[in-house]
Amino acid sequence: MTDTSAELTVDEHLREDEWFDSISRDCVDGLTSDPKWLSPVWFYDEVGSRLFDEITKLDEYYPTRAEASLLADHAAEIIERSGADTLVELGSGTSDKTEHLLDALDATGTLERYVPFDVSGETVRNAADRLIDRYPGLRIHAVVGDFHRHLGEIPQVGRRLVAFLGGTIGNLSPGERSPFLRDLASTMSDDDHLLLGCDLVKDHETLVTAYDDPSGVTAEFNRNALRHANSRLGADFVPENFEHRAVWNGQDAWIEMRLRSTVDQDVDLGSLDTTVHFEAGEELRTEISAKFTPARIDAELTDAGFVVVAMWTAEPGYLLTLARRSITRQE
Ligand SMILES: C[S@@+](CC[C@H](N)C(=O)[O-])C[C@H]1O[C@@H](n2cnc3c(N)ncnc32)[C@H](O)[C@@H]1O
């Protein structure tokens, strides 16, 4: 389905009910697995989005600030090196940090088009309305879709810089990451560039504190996944019976957010017609956030068919990588 106005086109490749069915199936799979897991998509309803926004402003949560400072410092060089006139952004969310790139494109006079791509139609529409006011003449071609399934639907127009920011790549499991990057490379032309933002491995205390702030905002964000399941599915989670945990898993080089059941309890999943049992002390994994080294990013991008053009890092350890397609890669 496509909605069009003078400046804004929205292609919908994901219907709300279809997306809801798919995350509901995942919910049953995850909560009946051993160990239990729940997809991070359950964090995000209106309250969850507001809590995430609060997290990004916490002193302990360095990734957003580090990435914004890298974009502020290097956007002009990124735009010059990519030669782009079209900015595509995967998992664009509120498109806040994107303004550094749009400003740099605007300054070189090459800004033609912005293509935000996200599962949340409401979020991309809100961001598009704000950006159309801020950049008169900018054409926005938004895509509502799942980046595991709909990368082929991204408009093939202009010379494109494809940004994937916010460390979202780290929320993909290694088994998802490799096909995702290969698919992405296969949709890009030789003139296109990829801009990837990812968090780096660092001392464990800094990492764990970023996901377990003393003011408890991240704990509320984590428990919001249960409140969201209660309101969407009619489940009967008692969020207060679950304790927030952030754990560094050194073997897999990722932070795990977990919810630990403080009591023996049964939870009815409402419309999913399933009841799940939690032992006291049993943990439910709600998110992984992989942390990288520059060498690992280089290796994974090379393996997927990219060549790294430049890398920039910021304290306390965050990486922006500019890459293009390798001409020797195999389709
Ligand atoms: C961690 S937020 C990052 C948002 C923004 N890029 C930033 O840096 O602040 C991840 C974003 O990716 C979107 N997202 C998550 N899974 C997705 C998927 N499978 N396909 C498309 N978008 C997805 C979410 O809706 C959310 O807006």
PDBQT file of the ligand as one rigid body, heavy atoms in Angstrom, charges set to zero:
ROOT
HETATM    1  C1  LIG A 401      17.594   0.912  19.041  1.00  0.00    +0.000 C 
HETATM    2  S1  LIG A 401      16.372   1.741  18.068  1.00  0.00    +0.000 S 
HETATM    3  C2  LIG A 401      17.429   2.846  17.147  1.00  0.00    +0.000 C 
HETATM    4  C3  LIG A 401      16.675   4.026  16.587  1.00  0.00    +0.000 C 
HETATM    5  C4  LIG A 401      17.537   5.062  15.872  1.00  0.00    +0.000 C 
HETATM    6  N1  LIG A 401      18.177   4.509  14.689  1.00  0.00    +0.000 N 
HETATM    7  C5  LIG A 401      18.577   5.633  16.819  1.00  0.00    +0.000 C 
HETATM    8  O1  LIG A 401      19.768   5.474  16.546  1.00  0.00    +0.000 OA
HETATM    9  O2  LIG A 401      18.189   6.251  17.816  1.00  0.00    +0.000 OA
HETATM   10  C6  LIG A 401      15.979   0.478  16.866  1.00  0.00    +0.000 C 
HETATM   11  C7  LIG A 401      14.980   0.884  15.784  1.00  0.00    +0.000 C 
HETATM   12  O3  LIG A 401      14.892  -0.179  14.836  1.00  0.00    +0.000 OA
HETATM   13  C8  LIG A 401      13.530  -0.489  14.583  1.00  0.00    +0.000 C 
HETATM   14  N2  LIG A 401      13.463  -1.924  14.257  1.00  0.00    +0.000 N 
HETATM   15  C9  LIG A 401      13.668  -2.972  15.114  1.00  0.00    +0.000 A 
HETATM   16  N3  LIG A 401      13.545  -4.140  14.445  1.00  0.00    +0.000 NA
HETATM   17  C10 LIG A 401      13.275  -3.827  13.149  1.00  0.00    +0.000 A 
HETATM   18  C11 LIG A 401      13.044  -4.603  11.984  1.00  0.00    +0.000 A 
HETATM   19  N4  LIG A 401      13.079  -5.940  12.018  1.00  0.00    +0.000 N 
HETATM   20  N5  LIG A 401      12.810  -3.957  10.808  1.00  0.00    +0.000 NA
HETATM   21  C12 LIG A 401      12.771  -2.580  10.765  1.00  0.00    +0.000 A 
HETATM   22  N6  LIG A 401      12.973  -1.793  11.851  1.00  0.00    +0.000 NA
HETATM   23  C13 LIG A 401      13.224  -2.395  13.027  1.00  0.00    +0.000 A 
HETATM   24  C14 LIG A 401      12.797  -0.133  15.861  1.00  0.00    +0.000 C 
HETATM   25  O4  LIG A 401      11.423   0.124  15.612  1.00  0.00    +0.000 OA
HETATM   26  C15 LIG A 401      13.575   1.105  16.335  1.00  0.00    +0.000 C 
HETATM   27  O5  LIG A 401      13.054   2.291  15.772  1.00  0.00    +0.000 OA
ENDROOT
TORSDOF 0
